[in-house]
Amino acid sequence: MRLAALVAKTLLVGCNLGNGDDGGGIDSGGGSGALTGHILADTTWSGTVTINSITINAGVRVDVMPGTIIEVSPTGVIAIAGTLAVAGTSAAKVTIRPATGTYFGGVQVLMGGQLTMHYGVQTGGGIETRGGGATIVDTAMSSVNTDFLVMNGGTLDMSYSSIGKPLGMTDTIHCDMHFAGLGNVIKVTHSSISTSTYGLMFYSGNAADLTANNWFSNTYDLDTQIAYPVSGDFSGGYFQKGPPTGASGTQITANSLASAPLVDVGPRP
């Protein structure tokens, strides 16, 4: 068993995540060494950490060191009611990926929870805000068979990142971003939104800052609906398929669009 997993596991109490029970001792995931349960005290992850499903409790902080590899079981979820602080660097990125197979259950930022991710590489499972906040910087995200970045309430501040694959490649993502729910506060800048069926399903959010991004290799860059009046500023971006437009009642601003892909976009070296 890896040292990092042993250290982190001492702070877990086995539980049934469905009913929120924190009792019953340490659950080691059936002897596999994978983390399962609620994290009850501040801790640090490094090396390789294997997870079944966990909840970071409110008021608890997990710091993820540069170069860490987080592997999540195919049905596993990382639920954040406290703080998950991913501190990768350009030279030592943090990887979040399935432990086996192609996909895992994803990362959920619950009400009051906070995800901060710098220099991450996340594949196989997406990110959903459920009233919590996500700050994502210099991070590459790809390879899910559903929507990657979903908002159902909460705050998103993403910059210098990418969802999807580089130009000339393909991905399995349905929506790079899907904004629904109530009360979304949205800022996505200097990022690449690519290689999906829909770059953005924009169904909730007002005064969203979506400026200075590259949009390419999507079947549709933007989808809005009459039933969901939204407003967002897409100015200064590059749209391979041409300027974005919205359904009646939506307010889409798209000034000073670039005629070629922006250079100052995506994870920085």
Rosetta blueprint (number, residue, H / E / L):
1 M L
2 R L
3 L H
4 A H
5 A H
6 L H
7 V H
8 A H
9 K H
10 T L
11 L L
12 L E
13 V E
14 G L
15 C L
16 N L
17 L L
18 G L
19 N L
20 G L
21 D L
22 D L
23 G L
24 G L
25 G L
26 I L
27 D L
28 S L
29 G L
30 G L
31 G L
32 S L
33 G L
34 A L
35 L E
36 T E
37 G E
38 H E
39 I E
40 L L
41 A L
42 D L
43 T E
44 T E
45 W E
46 S L
47 G L
48 T E
49 V E
50 T E
51 I E
52 N E
53 S E
54 I E
55 T E
56 I E
57 N L
58 A L
59 G L
60 V L
61 R E
62 V E
63 D E
64 V E
65 M L
66 P L
67 G L
68 T L
69 I E
70 I E
71 E E
72 V E
73 S L
74 P L
75 T L
76 G L
77 V L
78 I E
79 A E
80 I E
81 A L
82 G L
83 T E
84 L E
85 A E
86 V E
87 A E
88 G L
89 T L
90 S L
91 A L
92 A L
93 K L
94 V E
95 T E
96 I E
97 R E
98 P E
99 A L
100 T L
101 G L
102 T L
103 Y L
104 F L
105 G L
106 G L
107 V E
108 Q E
109 V E
110 L E
111 M L
112 G L
113 G L
114 Q E
115 L E
116 T E
117 M E
118 H E
119 Y L
120 G E
121 V E
122 Q E
123 T E
124 G L
125 G L
126 G L
127 I E
128 E E
129 T E
130 R E
131 G E
132 G L
133 G E
134 A E
135 T E
136 I E
137 V E
138 D L
139 T L
140 A E
141 M E
142 S E
143 S L
144 V L
145 N L
146 T L
147 D L
148 F L
149 L E
150 V E
151 M E
152 N E
153 G L
154 G L
155 T E
156 L E
157 D E
158 M E
159 S E
160 Y L
161 S L
162 S E
163 I E
164 G L
165 K L
166 P L
167 L L
168 G L
169 M L
170 T L
171 D L
172 T L
173 I L
174 H L
175 C E
176 D E
177 M E
178 H E
179 F E
180 A E
181 G L
182 L L
183 G L
184 N L
185 V E
186 I E
187 K E
188 V E
189 T E
190 H L
191 S L
192 S E
193 I E
194 S E
195 T L
196 S L
197 T L
198 Y E
199 G E
200 L E
201 M E
202 F E
203 Y L
204 S L
205 G L
206 N L
207 A L
208 A E
209 D E
210 L L
211 T L
212 A L
213 N L
214 N E
215 W E
216 F E
217 S L
218 N L
219 T L
220 Y E
221 D E
222 L E
223 D E
224 T L
225 Q L
226 I L
227 A L
228 Y L
229 P L
230 V L
231 S E
232 G E
233 D E
234 F L
235 S L
236 G L
237 G L
238 Y E
239 F E
240 Q L
241 K L
242 G L
243 P L
244 P L
245 T L
246 G L
247 A L
248 S L
249 G L
250 T L
251 Q E
252 I E
253 T E
254 A L
255 N L
256 S L
257 L L
258 A E
259 S L
260 A L
261 P L
262 L L
263 V L
264 D L
265 V L
266 G L
267 P L
268 R L
269 P L
